[in-house]
Amino acid sequence: MKTIISDDALSGYVTKRWLSDRKRDYYYRKAKKEKLRSRAAYKLLQINDRFSIISPGDRVVDLGASPGGWSQVALELAGSTGKVVAADMRRMRPIEGVEFVLGDIRKGETVKAIIESLGGSADIVISDMSPNISGNYSTDHARSIELCEHALSFSRKVLRQRGTLLVKVFEGDLYREYLEHLKRYFKTVKAHGPKASRQASSEIYVIATGFFGDGPTEIA
Ligand SMILES: C[S@@+](CC[C@H](N)C(=O)[O-])C[C@H]1O[C@@H](n2cnc3c(N)ncnc32)[C@H](O)[C@@H]1O
């Protein structure tokens, strides 16, 4: 049976083999050494090296932030003049300088709390959200797309004009349709697989830049 493979998907099946593979994993060990909370932190760093999406002074919203690796990197990149608001349905150990909202992004009350905490528009929304993995490829892919759609509708509420959305997607047959949906709201939509993603991984990171603002442009 085909299953979604991603770092976090794999963690749904914690076995002795998975634990020992993880200990040997280069980025896992590097994250431990550099006091980053996740190996995923390197994916954001690599994406930023390539696409320069977060700049000093940026206001960043990190969706699906727990345990906090991306938030640590976002805080470093946005600097003391920037702001980072993180949200997750799982608790996150506090990070100094990062405001955290506990809640499900599919719920209006969570969206409202993030917007209140942000206190203005965002320059960029980053989403590394992953569904709980069931092991059924189509189900997991559809759940990932659902989260991506929530990341998009959230972004439409908070992004400034020409703002950016970075979103993780598990590949599958709804992927192209999602890209088309993004293109209604953003000038440029690019897909990227950072080196820190495992080779067998089904995850893709989509970088959508140049938010049109004020609702969708009409499609011809
Ligand atoms: C791969 S982890 C994120 C890792 C994080 N980027 C880091 O570097 O530490 C995915 C996260 O998405 C969160 N998530 C999944 N569905 C969510 C939802 N509906 N609302 C909020 N968070 C969600 C999960 O709780 C999980 O913590």
The ligand as an ORCA input file, in Angstrom:
! r2SCAN-3c Opt
* xyz 0 1
  C       5.620     18.894     11.278
  S       4.906     19.613     12.678
  C       5.558     21.233     12.590
  C       7.016     21.319     12.931
  C       7.496     22.758     13.085
  N       7.491     23.453     11.821
  C       8.877     22.837     13.667
  O       9.818     23.163     12.943
  O       9.026     22.585     14.867
  C       3.240     19.816     12.169
  C       2.357     20.509     13.193
  O       1.108     20.833     12.587
  C       0.169     20.901     13.634
  N      -1.207     20.925     13.117
  C      -1.833     19.976     12.376
  N      -3.107     20.311     12.138
  C      -3.305     21.526     12.715
  C      -4.431     22.397     12.820
  N      -5.609     22.074     12.262
  N      -4.290     23.554     13.500
  C      -3.097     23.864     14.091
  N      -1.996     23.087     14.028
  C      -2.089     21.927     13.346
  C       0.487     19.651     14.437
  O      -0.068     19.736     15.740
  C       2.002     19.634     14.406
  O       2.549     20.189     15.582
*
